[in-house]
Amino acid sequence: MRVIDVITARGLGGFFYDDQEAIRLGAETDGFVYRGHPVAPGFKAIRVPAETLSIGLVLEDEAVVWGDMVGVQYSGTAGRDPLFQVEHAERITREVIAPRLIGGAVSEFRSVAVTALAPTSEGERLPVAVEYGVSQALLRASAHVHRVTLAEQICVEFGWQPRIQRVPIYAQSGDGRDINVDKMILKGVDILPHGLINSRAKFGRNGEVFRDFVKWVRRRVGELGAPGYNPTLHFDVYGWIGYEFGLNVEIIADFIGRVAGDADPLQLNIECPADFGSRDAQIEGYAGIVEQLKKLGCGARVVVDERCNTLEDIRAFAVAHAGDLIQIKMPDVGNIVDSIVAVAVCQANGVGAYLGGSCVETDLSSIASVHVAVASQPQMMLAKPGMGVDEALSLVTNEQNRLLVLLERRRAARR
């Protein structure tokens, strides 16, 4: 089966691209927008609608398989690619991707993706958003050829037996924290609520605003949750423990320990407790925080995000045990092959894998992520896209449940 044409369609992501540095520096909200001037390159405002570009591969049998190119909400910070530009992606698709794919076979996803997404003749890596979208389409093409699900095709190419096991789902609240936390609890979400603690106002002096929020979420779980419901409480603090208390690992770990007490008896995850300024410094700092928490006898888990974007970054953090869970933020990693390998790298090094992404993604990219998760079995995956909770939970939960039922039926038929 060969590609006979490549087509594109512009689209919208599930949320907005935000200038994280401008927000951290104190940009004020006015309704849904932020007032002030953007800082990150490419942003014309601090908050802009997320644009996407769908790439369609037209196959010999006239089937069209799609993938979506999209960035992440906080583009252009912490070593990430700049803000996604549709015009640039269209040009690369037309001048680089289409000539590589048209006329080529697509039965083997892994090898074709590596070849199609190789650096340019000038040695430059393609934008990771382009890698992400093209690899989604190639995975769908390969699965179409073999008449299997995306998860099954991944397992075949990586030499795995399909594991019919549900991956826990993590939902994010956005700024609508109170209502969205209630939604998550009522729907029995495994891991919640993210919380978007991305400013001094949300963190508070000495972290008191944040700690009050943690206590409220814990109480709300008890008030609204079904009997026996014990979710993990996962909060992304965007480096604010370090911004507030400094980059001393003992002080940071001590604060996390106090928050773990606020969350007790529920498991606590803290994502991005500090930003040490570079990848190497981040690895050293996070390894120190993890070790200090062990000394304190604290069961809170440190989750890596900032400064850990590529497969190489993930490998470096995993080998150093610089975190208890590492987010594999799929649009930042790029080629889906690398995200799959990244899960295996974490598992091989005894570090938890969190298959994540961004609220700005699309239905297509989110569905592909579910199949990657079921095939590779990380410790958790993100409900996406959007910030409304219901839509993302419905999409990811339903796709996973349908896939597991289908895999079980096929396993039973082979017995």
C-alpha positions as CSV (number, residue, x, y, z in Angstrom):
1,M,0.0,0.0,0.0
2,R,1.5,3.3,-1.1
3,V,0.8,7.0,-0.6
4,I,-0.5,8.6,-3.8
5,D,-1.1,12.1,-2.4
6,V,-0.7,14.3,0.7
7,I,-3.4,16.9,1.6
8,T,-3.7,19.3,4.5
9,A,-6.5,21.1,6.3
10,R,-6.3,23.9,8.9
11,G,-8.0,23.5,12.2
12,L,-8.4,24.5,15.8
13,G,-6.8,23.0,18.9
14,G,-8.7,22.2,22.1
15,F,-7.7,25.3,24.0
16,F,-5.3,28.3,23.6
17,Y,-1.6,28.9,23.4
18,D,-0.4,30.9,26.4
19,D,2.8,32.9,27.0
20,Q,3.9,31.2,30.2
21,E,6.7,33.7,31.0
22,A,4.4,36.7,30.7
23,I,1.9,35.0,33.1
24,R,4.7,34.2,35.6
25,L,5.8,37.8,35.5
26,G,2.4,38.9,36.6
27,A,0.2,39.5,33.6
28,E,-3.3,40.2,34.8
29,T,-6.5,38.6,33.6
30,D,-9.4,40.4,32.1
31,G,-12.2,37.9,31.7
32,F,-10.7,35.1,29.6
33,V,-7.8,37.1,28.2
34,Y,-4.5,38.4,29.7
35,R,-3.6,42.0,29.6
36,G,-0.1,43.1,28.9
37,H,2.6,42.4,26.3
38,P,3.8,38.9,25.3
39,V,7.3,37.9,26.0
40,A,7.8,34.6,24.2
41,P,8.7,34.7,20.5
42,G,5.8,34.4,18.0
43,F,3.1,35.5,20.4
44,K,1.0,38.5,19.3
45,A,-0.9,38.4,22.6
46,I,-0.4,36.5,25.8
47,R,-3.2,34.2,25.0
48,V,-4.0,33.2,21.4
49,P,-6.3,30.6,19.9
50,A,-4.6,27.3,19.2
51,E,-4.2,26.5,15.5
52,T,-3.6,23.1,14.1
53,L,-2.8,21.5,10.7
54,S,-4.2,18.2,9.7
55,I,-2.2,16.1,7.3
56,G,-4.1,13.5,5.2
57,L,-2.3,10.6,3.5
58,V,-4.3,9.5,0.4
59,L,-3.6,5.8,-0.1
60,E,-3.8,3.6,-3.2
61,D,-7.2,2.3,-2.1
62,E,-8.4,5.9,-1.8
63,A,-8.6,5.7,2.0
64,V,-7.4,8.9,3.7
65,V,-5.7,8.6,7.1
66,W,-5.1,11.8,9.2
67,G,-2.8,13.1,11.8
68,D,-2.9,16.5,13.5
69,M,0.1,18.8,13.9
70,V,-0.2,20.9,17.1
71,G,2.0,22.4,19.7
72,V,1.6,22.7,23.5
73,Q,-0.2,25.3,25.6
74,Y,3.1,26.9,26.9
75,S,5.1,26.9,23.7
76,G,8.5,28.6,23.5
77,T,9.5,28.1,27.1
78,A,11.8,25.7,29.0
79,G,13.5,24.5,25.8
80,R,10.3,23.8,23.9
81,D,9.7,24.6,20.2
82,P,8.4,28.1,19.4
83,L,4.8,28.8,18.9
84,F,3.3,26.6,16.2
85,Q,2.8,28.5,12.9
86,V,0.4,26.9,10.4
87,E,1.9,28.6,7.4
88,H,5.4,27.3,8.3
89,A,4.0,23.8,8.8
90,E,2.2,23.9,5.4
91,R,5.4,24.9,3.7
92,I,7.4,22.1,5.3
93,T,4.6,19.6,4.4
94,R,4.6,20.7,0.8
95,E,8.4,21.0,0.3
96,V,9.8,18.2,2.6
97,I,7.2,15.7,3.8
98,A,5.1,15.2,0.7
99,P,8.1,14.4,-1.6
100,R,9.3,11.9,1.0
101,L,6.0,10.1,1.3
102,I,4.3,10.1,-2.1
103,G,5.0,6.8,-3.9
104,G,6.3,5.2,-0.7
105,A,4.9,2.2,1.1
106,V,3.4,2.6,4.6
107,S,3.0,-0.9,5.9
108,E,5.7,-0.6,8.5
109,F,5.0,2.4,10.7
110,R,8.2,2.6,12.8
111,S,10.7,2.5,10.0
112,V,8.7,4.8,7.7
113,A,8.2,7.4,10.4
114,V,12.0,7.5,11.2
115,T,12.8,7.9,7.5
116,A,10.1,10.4,6.7
117,L,10.9,12.6,9.7
118,A,14.7,12.6,9.4
119,P,16.4,16.0,9.6
120,T,16.5,18.2,6.5
121,S,19.4,18.2,4.1
122,E,20.8,21.1,6.1
123,G,20.8,18.9,9.2
124,E,17.9,20.7,10.9
125,R,15.3,18.8,12.9
126,L,11.8,19.2,11.7
127,P,9.4,21.1,14.0
128,V,8.2,18.6,16.6
129,A,4.6,19.5,15.9
130,V,5.1,18.4,12.3
131,E,6.7,15.2,13.5
132,Y,3.8,14.6,15.8
133,G,1.1,15.0,13.1
134,V,2.9,13.1,10.4
135,S,3.7,10.1,12.7
136,Q,0.0,9.9,13.7
137,A,-1.0,9.7,10.1
138,L,1.7,7.1,9.4
139,L,0.5,5.0,12.3
140,R,-3.1,5.1,11.1
141,A,-1.9,4.2,7.6
142,S,0.0,1.1,8.8
143,A,-2.9,0.0,11.0
144,H,-5.2,0.4,8.0
145,V,-3.0,-1.7,5.8
146,H,-3.0,-4.6,8.4
147,R,-6.6,-4.1,9.4
148,V,-5.8,-3.8,13.1
149,T,-6.1,-1.1,15.7
150,L,-3.3,1.5,16.3
151,A,-2.5,-0.2,19.6
152,E,-2.1,-3.6,17.9
153,Q,0.1,-2.2,15.2
154,I,2.4,-0.7,17.8
155,C,2.6,-4.0,19.7
156,V,3.5,-5.9,16.5
157,E,6.2,-3.5,15.6
158,F,7.7,-3.4,19.1
159,G,7.4,-7.1,19.7
160,W,5.0,-6.8,22.5
161,Q,1.9,-8.9,23.4
162,P,-1.1,-6.6,23.7
163,R,-1.8,-6.1,27.4
164,I,-5.5,-5.8,28.1
165,Q,-5.1,-3.5,31.0
166,R,-6.6,-0.1,31.7
167,V,-4.3,2.8,32.1
168,P,-5.3,5.3,34.9
169,I,-6.5,8.7,33.6
170,Y,-5.5,12.1,34.9
171,A,-7.7,15.1,34.3
172,Q,-6.8,18.8,34.4
173,S,-9.0,21.5,35.7
174,G,-7.7,24.7,34.1
175,D,-8.7,27.9,35.8
176,G,-12.2,26.6,36.6
177,R,-10.9,24.8,39.5
178,D,-13.8,24.5,41.9
179,I,-16.5,23.3,39.5
180,N,-14.1,21.1,37.6
181,V,-12.8,19.4,40.7
182,D,-16.4,18.5,41.6
183,K,-16.9,17.1,38.1
184,M,-13.8,15.0,38.4
185,I,-14.9,13.6,41.8
186,L,-18.4,12.8,40.6
187,K,-17.0,11.0,37.6
188,G,-14.5,9.1,39.7
189,V,-11.3,10.3,38.0
190,D,-8.2,8.3,38.9
191,I,-5.8,11.3,39.2
192,L,-6.8,14.9,39.7
193,P,-7.0,17.9,39.5
194,H,-3.7,19.5,38.1
195,G,-4.9,22.9,39.4
196,L,-2.9,25.2,37.1
197,I,-0.9,26.8,40.0
198,N,1.0,29.0,37.5
199,S,1.1,32.4,39.3
200,R,2.0,34.0,42.6
201,A,-1.7,34.7,43.2
202,K,-2.5,31.0,43.0
203,F,0.5,29.9,45.0
204,G,0.3,32.5,47.7
205,R,2.9,33.8,50.2
206,N,4.8,30.8,51.6
207,G,2.4,28.6,49.5
208,E,-0.6,29.1,51.8
209,V,-3.1,29.7,49.0
210,F,-1.9,26.5,47.3
211,R,-2.0,24.5,50.6
212,D,-5.6,25.7,51.3
213,F,-6.6,24.5,47.8
214,V,-5.0,21.0,48.5
215,K,-6.9,20.7,51.7
216,W,-10.1,21.8,50.0
217,V,-9.7,19.1,47.3
218,R,-9.0,16.5,49.9
219,R,-12.2,17.4,51.8
220,R,-14.2,17.6,48.6
221,V,-13.2,14.0,47.7
222,G,-14.6,12.9,51.1
223,E,-17.8,14.9,50.7
224,L,-18.6,13.9,47.1
225,G,-16.7,10.8,46.3
226,A,-18.3,7.3,46.2
227,P,-17.4,4.9,49.0
228,G,-13.9,3.6,48.6
229,Y,-12.9,6.4,46.1
230,N,-9.2,7.2,46.8
231,P,-7.8,9.2,43.9
232,T,-4.3,10.4,43.6
233,L,-4.0,14.2,44.0
234,H,-1.7,15.6,41.4
235,F,-0.8,19.3,41.3
236,D,1.3,21.2,38.7
237,V,2.9,24.1,40.5
238,Y,4.9,25.4,37.5
239,G,8.1,25.9,39.5
240,W,6.5,28.1,42.2
241,I,7.9,26.2,45.2
242,G,11.4,27.2,43.9
243,Y,10.3,30.7,43.0
244,E,8.9,31.3,46.5
245,F,11.5,29.5,48.7
246,G,14.6,29.4,46.5
247,L,16.4,26.4,44.9
248,N,17.5,24.6,48.0
249,V,16.4,21.0,47.7
250,E,16.0,20.4,51.4
251,I,13.6,23.4,51.7
252,I,11.7,22.3,48.7
253,A,11.4,18.8,49.9
254,D,10.3,20.0,53.4
255,F,7.5,22.1,51.8
256,I,6.4,19.1,49.7
257,G,6.3,17.0,52.9
258,R,3.9,19.5,54.5
259,V,1.7,19.5,51.5
260,A,1.7,15.6,51.6
261,G,0.3,16.0,55.1
262,D,-2.4,18.3,53.8
263,A,-3.4,15.6,51.2
264,D,-3.3,12.7,53.7
265,P,-4.5,10.0,53.3
266,L,-4.5,10.5,49.6
267,Q,-1.3,10.0,47.4
268,L,0.3,13.3,46.4
269,N,2.1,14.1,43.2
270,I,3.8,17.4,42.7
271,E,4.7,18.3,39.1
272,C,7.5,20.8,38.4
273,P,8.3,21.9,42.0
274,A,11.1,24.1,40.7
275,D,12.9,25.3,37.6
276,F,16.6,25.1,38.0
277,G,17.3,26.9,34.7
278,S,18.8,24.2,32.5
279,R,18.4,20.5,31.8
280,D,21.5,19.4,33.7
281,A,20.7,21.6,36.6
282,Q,17.1,20.3,36.6
283,I,18.3,16.7,36.7
284,E,20.6,17.4,39.6
285,G,18.0,19.4,41.5
286,Y,15.2,16.9,41.0
287,A,17.4,13.9,41.9
288,G,18.2,15.8,45.1
289,I,14.6,16.5,45.9
290,V,13.7,12.8,45.4
291,E,16.5,11.7,47.7
292,Q,15.6,14.2,50.3
293,L,11.9,13.1,50.3
294,K,13.1,9.5,50.9
295,K,15.2,10.7,53.9
296,L,12.1,12.4,55.3
297,G,10.0,9.2,54.8
298,C,7.6,11.2,52.6
299,G,5.7,9.2,50.0
300,A,4.9,12.2,47.8
301,R,6.1,11.8,44.2
302,V,8.0,14.3,42.1
303,V,6.8,14.6,38.5
304,V,9.1,15.9,35.8
305,D,7.9,18.3,33.1
306,E,9.9,21.4,32.4
307,R,13.4,21.0,30.8
308,C,12.4,17.4,29.7
309,N,11.1,17.6,26.2
310,T,12.8,15.1,23.9
311,L,13.5,11.4,24.0
312,E,17.1,12.2,24.9
313,D,16.0,14.4,27.8
314,I,13.6,11.8,29.1
315,R,16.4,9.2,29.0
316,A,18.7,11.5,30.9
317,F,16.2,12.1,33.7
318,A,15.2,8.4,33.9
319,V,18.8,7.2,34.1
320,A,19.5,9.7,36.9
321,H,16.3,8.9,38.7
322,A,15.6,12.6,38.7
323,G,11.9,12.2,39.4
324,D,9.4,9.6,40.4
325,L,7.2,10.1,37.3
326,I,8.3,11.6,34.0
327,Q,5.8,13.3,31.8
328,I,6.2,12.3,28.2
329,K,4.6,15.3,26.7
330,M,3.8,13.9,23.3
331,P,3.6,17.0,21.1
332,D,7.0,18.1,22.6
333,V,8.6,14.7,22.0
334,G,7.4,14.8,18.4
335,N,7.5,11.5,16.5
336,I,5.2,9.1,18.2
337,V,7.8,6.4,17.9
338,D,9.9,8.4,20.3
339,S,7.0,8.6,22.8
340,I,6.6,4.9,22.7
341,V,10.3,4.3,23.3
342,A,10.3,6.9,26.1
343,V,7.7,4.9,28.0
344,A,9.9,1.8,27.7
345,V,13.0,3.8,28.8
346,C,11.2,4.9,31.9
347,Q,10.1,1.4,32.7
348,A,13.5,0.0,32.1
349,N,15.0,2.4,34.6
350,G,12.4,1.9,37.3
351,V,10.8,5.4,36.9
352,G,7.1,6.0,36.4
353,A,6.0,7.1,32.9
354,Y,3.2,9.6,32.6
355,L,2.0,9.8,29.0
356,G,0.9,13.4,28.7
357,G,0.3,16.1,26.2
358,S,-1.6,19.3,26.2
359,C,-5.0,20.8,26.4
360,V,-4.5,22.4,23.0
361,E,-4.5,19.0,21.2
362,T,-7.2,17.6,19.1
363,D,-9.6,14.6,19.0
364,L,-7.3,12.8,16.5
365,S,-4.1,13.2,18.5
366,S,-5.8,12.3,21.7
367,I,-7.3,9.1,20.3
368,A,-3.8,8.1,19.0
369,S,-2.4,8.8,22.5
370,V,-4.9,6.4,24.0
371,H,-3.7,3.6,21.7
372,V,0.0,4.4,22.5
373,A,-0.9,4.2,26.3
374,V,-2.7,0.9,26.1
375,A,0.1,-0.6,24.0
376,S,2.9,0.7,26.2
377,Q,1.2,0.7,29.6
378,P,2.5,3.9,31.3
379,Q,1.5,4.5,34.9
380,M,-1.0,7.2,33.8
381,M,-2.2,9.2,30.8
382,L,-3.7,12.6,30.3
383,A,-7.4,13.3,29.5
384,K,-7.2,15.7,26.6
385,P,-8.0,18.0,24.8
386,G,-9.5,21.1,26.3
387,M,-10.0,22.4,29.8
388,G,-13.7,21.5,30.3
389,V,-13.0,18.1,31.9
390,D,-16.2,16.5,30.5
391,E,-15.2,16.4,26.9
392,A,-11.6,15.2,27.4
393,L,-12.7,12.5,29.9
394,S,-15.4,11.3,27.6
395,L,-13.1,11.0,24.6
396,V,-10.2,9.3,26.3
397,T,-12.3,7.1,28.6
398,N,-14.6,5.9,25.8
399,E,-11.8,5.2,23.4
400,Q,-9.8,3.2,26.0
401,N,-12.9,1.2,27.0
402,R,-13.8,0.4,23.4
403,L,-10.3,-0.6,22.6
404,L,-10.0,-2.9,25.6
405,V,-13.2,-4.7,24.8
406,L,-12.1,-5.2,21.2
407,L,-8.7,-6.5,22.3
408,E,-10.4,-8.9,24.7
409,R,-12.7,-10.2,22.0
410,R,-9.8,-10.9,19.7
411,R,-7.8,-12.6,22.5
412,A,-10.8,-14.8,23.2
413,A,-11.1,-15.7,19.5
414,R,-7.5,-16.9,19.5
415,R,-8.0,-19.3,22.4
